[in-house]
Amino acid sequence: MEVWEIVGGAVLLLIAVITIIICLAQEQKSQDSMTAALTGASTDSFYTKNEGRSREAILAKITRVLGILIFIITLALNIVPIFVKK
């Protein structure tokens, strides 16, 4: 096993753990929006207007980026050894 494979595996493991922690830190979305749609209640509030700048939105963006990194690193760790020959 090469050194870069070990380092890549450690980085992949670290990113996976961080992703799990961030996913657990996010709040679950409630079903209030569905109820409001059926009952005709207004859903305009300060929170819904500023949803893109909230803590949950930031955590969702970080989760998305880390998921993409996991995908790319996993592909790199499996494809690069094919082209690198001893």
C-alpha positions in Angstrom: 0.0 0.0 0.0 1.4 3.4 -1.0 1.7 6.4 1.3 -0.8 8.4 -0.8 -3.3 5.7 -0.4 -3.0 5.7 3.4 -3.2 9.5 3.5 -6.2 9.5 1.1 -7.9 7.0 3.2 -7.3 9.0 6.4 -8.6 12.2 4.7 -11.7 10.3 3.4 -12.4 9.0 6.9 -12.0 12.4 8.4 -14.3 14.0 5.9 -16.9 11.2 6.4 -16.8 11.8 10.2 -17.2 15.5 9.8 -20.1 15.0 7.4 -21.9 12.7 9.9 -21.5 15.3 12.7 -22.8 18.1 10.5 -25.8 16.0 9.4 -26.6 15.2 13.0 -26.3 18.9 13.9 -29.0 19.9 11.4 -32.6 20.2 12.6 -35.2 18.0 11.0 -37.6 19.8 8.7 -41.1 19.9 10.1 -44.2 19.1 8.2 -45.8 22.5 9.0 -45.4 23.7 5.4 -47.6 20.9 4.2 -50.3 21.6 6.8 -50.1 25.3 6.0 -50.6 24.6 2.3 -53.7 22.5 3.1 -55.2 24.9 5.6 -54.3 28.1 3.8 -52.2 29.5 6.6 -49.7 32.1 5.8 -46.1 30.9 5.6 -44.5 34.3 5.1 -42.3 34.9 8.1 -38.9 36.3 8.9 -37.4 32.8 9.0 -38.7 31.8 5.6 -37.6 35.0 4.0 -34.1 34.6 5.4 -33.8 30.9 5.1 -30.8 31.0 2.8 -28.7 32.8 5.5 -29.7 30.7 8.4 -27.6 28.2 10.3 -29.4 25.3 8.7 -28.8 26.6 5.2 -25.1 27.0 5.9 -24.9 23.4 7.4 -26.8 22.1 4.3 -24.2 23.8 2.0 -21.3 22.4 3.9 -22.9 18.9 3.9 -23.3 19.2 0.1 -19.7 20.2 -0.4 -18.4 17.4 1.9 -20.5 14.8 0.1 -19.0 15.9 -3.3 -15.5 15.7 -1.7 -16.2 12.2 -0.5 -17.3 11.2 -4.0 -14.2 12.7 -5.7 -11.7 11.3 -3.2 -13.2 7.9 -3.4 -13.0 7.9 -7.2 -9.4 9.2 -7.1 -8.3 6.5 -4.6 -9.8 3.8 -6.8 -8.9 5.1 -10.3 -5.3 6.5 -9.7 -3.8 3.1 -8.9 -4.9 1.8 -12.3 -2.7 4.4 -14.0 0.2 4.3 -11.6 2.3 1.2 -12.2 5.4 0.1 -10.4 
